[in-house]
Amino acid sequence: MKKRKVFLPLIFSVIFLSLSIIFISFTQNKQTVQTENSRISEISVTSKEFSETISPETENEMHGIWIPYMSLTLSSDERSKNAFENKINIMAEKCLKYKINTVIIQVRPFGDAIYPSKIFPYSHIIMGTQGISPDFDPLDIIIKKFHEKNISVHAWVNPLRISTGKTPISLSDNNPYKNYPTFTYDNGIYYNPAYPEVRKLIIDGIGEIVRNYDIEGIQLDDYFYPSDDTDYDKESYQKYAKSVKSDFLPISQHEWRKANINMLIEGIYSKIHSIKNNVVFGIAPQCNFDNNEKIGADVNVWCSQNGYIDYICPQLYVSNNHPTFPFNPLADKWKATVTNPNIKLYFGLGMYKAGSDADNGTWLLSDDNLQKQIEYSRAIKTNGFMLYSYEYLENADTEKEVKNAVAIIE
C-alpha cells in the first residue's frame, strides 16, 4: 500500500504531462493546417464547402444562352415579317420562362448577315439563298422582341469563316470575299487576317452593327485560324518574313498568327467603344488552352491587358467528372487566367451534352452537372454563365438537368 501511495502522484504527473504534449501537438498541427489553408488560393473551393461559401450577389449575374444560326434558319413558311415575329416572340417567351436575361444571337455565321448590311450579303438562313433580301429586318425584330421581355441581346459574329464544305451551298455574287485575301482549309474558305484590309473589313462590319442597332454586346466565337497546319497561309507568312529588316529575325509563323488575331481584336474593341462605350465586347474561346494556342487565340493577353475585351466566356462544355478535363479544375484555371479586374468572366456550359453519353458517359452519372457548375462558378466569384444552346432548353434528354439548374437561378 505504501508503494501505491508513493507512485500515485508520479502517475498523475505522467498523465498530465502526456495530455499537455498531446494538446501542444494538436495546437501546432491546427496552426499548421491554418497556415497551409491560408496559402491556398481563394480560387479553389471544394464541393464540401458550397453550403458555407455560397452567398452570391446574383442581381447582376449573367444568365445567357446562345442562339446559333441553325435555330434561326427559316423554313419557306417563316419568311414573312409576321411569321418571323411570331417565331422570335416564342423564343423570347421561352427564354423568359427559364430565367434567361441575355441572348447571344448568331448574326454573321458565314461572312454574311441576318440584317441589311452595306458590307456583307444577306445570309442564306433567312431566304434560303445567300444574297436574297427579305422585306423586313430580322435583327431589328429580334432586338425589339427580346427587349420587350427585358432580355439583353449580344450579336454573335464569326469573323473569318466564309464557308465550310457545302455550307452555304453557294456564295452570292455580291459577297466581298472575292476582293480580299483568303485561304482555303479542309474544303472551307476563310478571310486571311494577316492583311490590314481584311481586318478593316471585319472591324467595319462590326462597327455597322453597333452603329445601327440597339444591342448590349458583340461576341466572337472560337473560330480563328482553323488549325495549326502551316501550309494554308504559308505564302502570306513568307511575304511577312521577307519584309522584316535584316537587323531583325521574323517571329515564328505561330506567333505571327497570334499577332494578326490580336490586331484584329484590338481593332474591334476600339471600334465598338468609339461608337458606343456602353456596348461590351466579349470572346467565347475553347476551354482547352492548348487548342486556343494552336488557332491563334491569345487568351492570356486578352485576359490580362486592357484594350482587347470586356468579357471572356470559355466554353467549358465538360461534365463534373470528365476523364481528362473535369469542370472544377478547369474553371479554377480560367479564373486564375483573368487577372485584369476590368474583365468579366462567364462560363459557357454544355447544356447540349446533358443526359447524353458524352465525355465517356460521365454526364449520365448524375442529373445535376449544370446545377453544380453554376454553384461552383458562384463560389469562385465569376460573373455568370451562358448555356449552349437554345434548342436544348426543352429537350427530353436535358429536362432533368435544366430543371435542377433553373431551380437555383434567381
C-alpha positions in Angstrom: 0.0 0.0 0.0 2.8 2.4 0.7 4.3 1.8 -2.8 0.9 2.8 -4.3 0.9 6.0 -2.2 4.4 6.8 -3.3 3.8 6.3 -7.0 0.3 7.7 -7.3 1.4 11.4 -7.7 4.0 10.3 -10.2 1.4 8.5 -12.2 -0.8 11.7 -12.3 2.2 13.7 -13.3 2.9 11.4 -16.2 -0.7 11.6 -17.3 -0.8 15.3 -17.1 2.5 15.6 -19.0 1.2 13.3 -21.7 -2.0 15.3 -22.1 -0.1 18.5 -22.3 2.1 17.1 -25.0 -1.0 16.0 -27.0 -2.6 19.4 -26.6 0.5 21.2 -27.7 0.9 18.9 -30.7 -2.8 19.4 -31.6 -2.4 23.1 -31.3 0.7 23.1 -33.5 -1.0 20.9 -36.1 -4.1 23.1 -36.1 -1.9 26.2 -36.7 0.0 24.3 -39.4 -3.3 23.4 -41.2 -4.5 27.0 -40.8 -1.2 28.3 -42.2 -1.4 25.9 -45.2 -5.1 26.7 -45.8 -4.2 30.4 -45.9 -1.7 29.7 -48.7 -4.4 28.0 -50.8 -5.8 30.3 -53.4 -9.3 31.6 -52.9 -9.9 30.4 -56.4 -10.1 26.7 -55.3 -13.3 25.7 -53.5 -14.2 22.1 -52.8 -17.8 20.8 -53.2 -18.0 20.2 -49.5 -17.6 23.9 -48.9 -20.5 25.0 -51.0 -23.0 25.4 -48.3 -20.7 27.7 -46.3 -19.2 29.7 -49.2 -22.1 30.4 -51.5 -23.7 33.7 -50.7 -23.7 35.1 -54.3 -24.9 38.5 -55.3 -27.0 37.3 -58.2 -28.8 40.5 -59.1 -26.4 41.3 -62.0 -25.5 37.7 -62.8 -25.3 36.7 -66.4 -27.9 34.1 -67.3 -27.1 33.8 -71.0 -28.0 31.4 -73.8 -26.6 31.1 -77.3 -29.0 31.0 -80.2 -27.0 29.7 -83.2 -27.8 30.2 -86.9 -29.3 26.7 -87.0 -32.1 27.8 -84.6 -32.7 30.9 -86.8 -32.8 29.1 -90.1 -36.2 29.9 -91.7 -38.4 27.4 -93.5 -40.3 28.6 -96.5 -43.4 29.4 -94.5 -41.4 31.5 -91.9 -40.1 34.0 -94.4 -42.7 36.8 -93.9 -42.5 39.5 -91.3 -45.4 38.3 -89.3 -44.2 34.7 -89.3 -40.7 35.7 -88.2 -42.1 38.0 -85.5 -44.1 35.0 -84.1 -41.0 32.8 -84.2 -38.9 35.2 -82.3 -41.7 36.0 -79.8 -41.9 32.3 -78.9 -38.1 32.3 -78.4 -38.3 35.3 -76.1 -41.2 33.8 -74.1 -39.3 30.5 -73.6 -36.1 32.3 -72.6 -38.1 34.4 -70.0 -39.7 31.2 -68.7 -36.2 29.7 -68.0 -34.9 32.9 -66.4 -32.5 33.9 -69.2 -31.5 37.5 -69.1 -29.2 37.6 -72.2 -29.3 36.0 -75.6 -26.3 35.7 -77.8 -27.7 35.7 -81.4 -25.5 34.5 -84.3 -25.9 37.4 -86.7 -22.9 36.7 -89.0 -22.3 33.0 -89.4 -20.6 32.8 -92.8 -19.2 36.2 -93.9 -22.8 37.2 -94.3 -25.5 38.9 -92.3 -29.1 38.4 -91.0 -29.7 42.1 -91.3 -29.4 44.6 -94.2 -25.7 45.3 -94.5 -23.8 47.6 -96.8 -20.8 45.3 -96.5 -22.0 41.7 -96.4 -24.7 39.8 -98.3 -27.9 38.5 -96.6 -27.3 35.1 -95.0 -28.8 32.0 -96.7 -30.5 31.2 -93.4 -33.1 33.9 -94.0 -34.4 33.4 -97.5 -32.7 30.1 -98.4 -30.1 31.5 -100.7 -27.3 33.9 -99.8 -27.8 37.4 -101.1 -31.6 37.4 -101.3 -33.2 40.1 -99.1 -36.4 39.7 -97.2 -38.9 42.6 -96.9 -38.2 43.0 -93.2 -35.2 43.4 -90.9 -34.7 40.2 -88.9 -32.2 41.7 -86.4 -34.4 44.7 -85.7 -37.3 42.3 -84.9 -35.0 40.1 -82.7 -33.8 43.0 -80.6 -37.3 44.5 -80.2 -38.9 41.2 -79.2 -36.2 40.3 -76.6 -36.1 43.8 -75.2 -39.8 43.7 -74.6 -39.0 40.9 -72.2 -36.1 42.8 -70.7 -33.6 40.4 -72.2 -30.3 41.8 -73.4 -29.0 41.0 -76.9 -25.4 40.3 -77.8 -24.7 40.0 -81.6 -22.5 36.9 -82.2 -20.1 37.2 -85.1 -17.9 34.5 -86.8 -15.1 36.8 -88.0 -13.1 34.7 -90.6 -15.3 31.9 -91.8 -16.8 32.3 -95.3 -17.9 28.7 -96.0 -17.3 25.2 -94.7 -17.8 22.3 -97.0 -21.2 22.8 -98.6 -22.5 25.5 -96.2 -23.7 27.7 -97.6 -24.3 25.8 -100.9 -23.5 28.9 -102.9 -21.9 32.3 -102.3 -23.7 35.3 -103.7 -22.3 37.5 -106.5 -22.1 40.5 -104.1 -20.1 38.6 -101.5 -17.0 40.7 -100.8 -14.7 37.8 -100.2 -13.7 37.8 -103.9 -12.0 41.1 -103.4 -10.0 40.2 -100.3 -7.2 37.8 -99.4 -8.5 34.5 -98.3 -7.2 31.0 -97.7 -8.8 27.5 -98.0 -8.6 24.7 -95.5 -10.4 21.4 -95.4 -12.9 22.5 -98.1 -13.6 25.7 -96.2 -12.9 29.3 -97.2 -11.6 31.9 -94.7 -10.6 35.5 -94.6 -6.9 35.9 -94.0 -6.4 38.2 -91.0 -2.7 38.8 -91.9 -3.8 41.6 -94.2 -4.8 45.0 -92.9 -7.6 45.3 -95.5 -9.2 42.1 -94.2 -9.0 43.2 -90.6 -10.6 46.5 -91.6 -13.4 44.7 -93.4 -14.3 42.7 -90.3 -13.9 45.7 -88.0 -16.1 47.9 -90.2 -18.7 45.2 -90.3 -18.9 45.0 -86.6 -19.0 48.8 -86.4 -22.0 48.7 -88.7 -23.9 46.6 -86.2 -23.0 48.7 -83.2 -23.9 51.9 -85.0 -27.2 50.8 -86.4 -28.7 48.6 -83.7 -29.6 48.9 -80.0 -27.6 45.9 -78.8 -25.8 45.4 -75.5 -22.8 43.4 -76.7 -20.8 41.9 -79.5 -19.3 38.4 -79.2 -16.8 36.4 -81.3 -16.9 32.7 -81.1 -13.9 30.2 -81.0 -13.3 30.2 -84.8 -10.0 32.0 -85.6 -7.3 30.2 -87.6 -8.8 26.8 -88.5 -5.8 24.8 -87.3 -2.1 24.9 -86.6 -1.3 23.5 -90.0 1.5 25.7 -91.5 0.6 25.2 -95.2 -2.6 27.1 -95.9 -1.2 30.6 -95.3 2.4 29.8 -95.9 2.7 32.3 -98.8 1.5 35.3 -96.7 3.8 34.3 -93.8 6.8 34.2 -96.2 5.8 37.6 -97.6 5.9 38.9 -94.0 9.2 37.2 -93.3 10.8 38.8 -96.3 9.5 42.3 -95.3 11.3 42.1 -91.9 14.5 44.2 -91.9 17.8 42.3 -92.0 18.7 43.5 -88.5 15.7 41.6 -87.0 14.6 38.0 -87.1 11.0 37.4 -88.1 8.8 35.9 -85.4 7.6 32.3 -85.9 4.5 31.6 -88.0 2.7 30.6 -84.9 3.5 33.9 -83.1 2.8 35.9 -86.3 -0.7 34.4 -86.4 -1.4 35.3 -82.8 -0.2 38.9 -83.6 -2.6 39.1 -86.5 -5.5 38.0 -84.4 -4.5 40.3 -81.6 -4.5 43.3 -84.0 -8.0 42.3 -85.2 -9.3 42.0 -81.6 -7.7 45.4 -80.6 -9.3 47.0 -83.7 -12.8 45.5 -82.9 -12.6 46.7 -79.3 -11.5 50.2 -80.3 -14.2 50.4 -83.0 -17.0 49.4 -80.6 -16.1 51.8 -77.9 -15.5 54.6 -80.2 -19.2 54.3 -81.3 -21.0 53.3 -78.1 -19.0 52.9 -74.9 -21.8 51.0 -73.2 -21.7 48.1 -75.7 -19.5 45.4 -74.4 -17.1 43.1 -76.4 -16.5 39.5 -75.5 -15.0 36.3 -76.8 -16.1 32.7 -76.2 -12.9 30.7 -76.8 -12.4 26.9 -76.4 -11.9 25.6 -72.9 -8.7 23.9 -73.8 -5.7 26.2 -73.5 -3.6 24.2 -75.9 -6.3 24.3 -78.6 -6.6 28.1 -78.3 -2.8 28.4 -78.7 -3.0 26.3 -81.9 -5.6 28.5 -83.5 -4.0 31.9 -82.6 -6.3 32.7 -79.7 -4.1 34.6 -77.3 -6.3 34.3 -74.3 -3.6 35.1 -71.8 -3.0 38.5 -73.3 -6.7 39.2 -73.7 -7.5 38.3 -70.1 -4.6 40.3 -68.6 -4.3 43.5 -70.6 -6.6 46.5 -71.3 -7.9 47.2 -74.8 -8.8 43.8 -76.0 -12.1 42.6 -74.4 -14.7 43.4 -71.8 -15.5 39.8 -71.0 -14.4 36.2 -71.7 -16.6 33.2 -71.8 -14.7 30.0 -72.2 -16.7 27.1 -73.5 -16.5 24.7 -70.5 -18.6 22.1 -72.2 -17.4 19.3 -69.9 -19.0 17.2 -67.1 -18.1 17.4 -63.5 -16.4 14.0 -63.8 -14.8 14.4 -67.3 -11.9 11.9 -67.5 -9.4 14.5 -68.7 -10.9 17.9 -68.0 -13.3 17.8 -65.0 -15.1 21.1 -64.6 -13.8 22.4 -61.3 -10.1 22.4 -62.0 -10.7 23.8 -65.5 -12.8 26.5 -64.0 -10.1 27.3 -61.5 -7.5 27.6 -64.3 -9.7 30.1 -66.2 -10.4 32.1 -63.0 -6.6 32.4 -62.5 -6.1 33.5 -66.1 -8.4 36.5 -65.8 -6.0 38.8 -64.0 -7.4 42.1 -65.3 -10.1 43.3 -62.8 -11.8 45.2 -65.6 -12.7 41.9 -67.5 -15.7 39.9 -66.5 -15.6 36.1 -66.5 -18.5 34.0 -67.6 -18.5 30.2 -68.1 -20.1 28.6 -71.2 -21.9 25.5 -70.0 -22.6 22.5 -72.3 -26.3 22.0 -71.8 -26.5 20.1 -75.1 -24.5 17.2 -73.5 -26.8 16.8 -70.6 -28.4 13.3 -70.4 -26.2 12.0 -73.2 -23.3 9.6 -73.2 -20.8 12.4 -74.0 -17.5 12.6 -72.1 -17.2 8.9 -71.7 -20.7 8.6 -70.3 -19.9 10.9 -67.3 -23.0 13.1 -67.9 -25.1 10.0 -67.1 -23.6 9.7 -63.6 -25.9 12.5 -62.3 -28.6 15.0 -63.3 -27.1 18.0 -61.6 -23.9 18.7 -63.5 -25.2 22.1 -64.6 -26.6 23.0 -61.2 -23.2 22.2 -59.5 -21.3 24.1 -62.2 -23.4 27.2 -61.6 -22.9 26.8 -57.9 -19.1 26.4 -58.3 -19.0 29.4 -60.6 -20.6 31.5 -58.0 -18.3 30.1 -55.3 -15.2 31.2 -57.1 -16.9 34.6 -57.9 -17.4 34.6 -61.6 -20.0 36.9 -63.2 -22.4 34.3 -64.5 -22.8 31.7 -67.3 -24.0 31.1 -70.8 -25.8 27.9 -71.9 -25.3 26.2 -75.2 -27.8 26.2 -76.8 -31.4 27.4 -77.1 -32.6 24.1 -78.7 -31.8 22.2 -75.5 -33.9 24.3 -73.1 -36.8 21.9 -73.7 -35.5 18.5 -74.7 -36.3 15.1 -73.3 -32.6 14.3 -72.6 -31.8 17.6 -70.9 -35.0 18.0 -69.0 -33.8 16.9 -65.5 -30.5 18.9 -65.8 -32.3 22.0 -66.9 -34.9 21.8 -64.2 -32.2 21.4 -61.5 -30.2 24.3 -62.9 -33.2 26.7 -63.3 -34.2 26.0 -59.6 -31.1 27.9 -58.4 -31.3 30.8 -60.8 -32.7 33.9 -59.2 
